[in-house]
Amino acid sequence: MEAYYSYVLAVHIIFVVSWMAGLFYGVRLFIYHTESNLKPEPERSILLKEYAKITARLWNIITIPAMVLTLLAGLTMLYIMPNWLNQSWMHVKLAFVIGLVVYHFICQRILKQLRAGVFKWSSNQLRLWNEVATIILVAIVFTVVLKSAMHWIYGLVGLLMFSILIMTAVKIYKRYREKNEN
């Protein structure tokens, strides 16, 4: 069975990339969808309808299947290499994966709200929300690559600094956008 591990790993990586692309672009579409709600008619109606359609297609055709295939490939790898479940780095990785799945379903709820005409999140809140997936992705990659408890301490500090940097960049970009809109 271990002979198939590399194939399963390749499939896992391909669908992780697809899932992350869907999450990143999906939330970006949420931002545009939210901002189009502020446009005058008839532009508003046209944009809302179009964003609802393309976001649903992205979610149903790419993002959900990629998540399912990512998780199935990951579970298959654990079946092939069950001793990984005895390693603490895998527990950390799985915790971040659970966080990413929760993030996915929160995004799905936001998508349903937007399609129903419910705008609970501002475009700036969605911009910050979009960075949560980036932070989780970085945490997963570093956890898998480093696999060392001492590196986790540095990694956690680095992740915190990276998170602050990302959030600061979003704030700076917001100011830049507001300045150029006036």
Secondary structure, DSSP 8 states (H G I E B T S, - for coil): -GGGHHHHHHHHHHHHHHHHHHHHHHHHHHHHHHHHTTS-TTHHHHHHHHHHHHHHHIIIIIIHHHHHHHHHHHHHHHHH-GGGGGSHHHHHHHHHHHHHHHHHHHHHHHHHHHHTT---S-HHHHHHHHHHHHHHHHHHHHHHHH--HHHHHHHHHHHHHHHHHHHHHHHHHHHHHHHHH-
